[in-house]
Amino acid sequence: MTPAPPPLALLLDFDGTLAPIGPTPDDIAVTDDLRELIAEAAERLDGRVALVSGRSLDQLDALWGRSLWPVTVAASHGQELRHDGIRRAPPLADIFPRLIREVQARFPSSDGVVVELKSFGLGLHYRLAPGRRDAVRAWTEERAAEHGLVVQPGDMVFELRLPGADKGDAVRTIMRLAPFSGSRPLYIGDDLTDIPAIEAARALGGSGIAVGGRIAGHADAVLASPEAVLEHVRTVLQGSRRAFIT
Ligand SMILES: [Mg+2]
């Protein structure tokens, strides 16, 4: 007997995916049809529906109103996250002040490594101590692995920052949360920024659908328009107890 496939999670881009793009960013409409469909999806999939958008959370709230409440939202390309009605971004931001003490123990000021505390990151500059490069790199990589952070190498600096700079990070973050964890993500998007998200979904055992031709080569299937996306989501929801096959 084959084990039951993991349940489906829907991760959706907004502009150009759920609604047609207008001449200006303000020319986009959240129709009643779309609101109803998203509400139905959230209900049928036990909350495993997320919007993954380059827009800010405030922008999305202004456009969607309360119909966005039952949905997990990764906004600003993943820099902002709202889950279970709680703004979680940046959930790990307080980690950087806490890491300061560890840095100071590892690299005392006599070492020449300059530590820069940022809002969402911690920079370790080794310009004054180039010989410490490998040690700084190893330390930041270890902390990143330990705390789920990302290492951003720069000009004589290694910076620890929060994940979430792209939609792939957003997908991985969402898929670690209940009720998403253990499910199979289906990501739908239309633009270049959606490519890392599709790749993340596939790496997690899911799949990706492109809307229009721009990123068709990166997806498992292509839908022609936002209208076709809504129709497809309706079909998926009707069969949501079965494995989704693109
Ligand atoms: Mg888009």
Residues whose N, C-alpha, C, O or C-beta is under 5 A from the ligand:
A	BS01	MG	D13 F14 D15 G16 T17 D190 D191
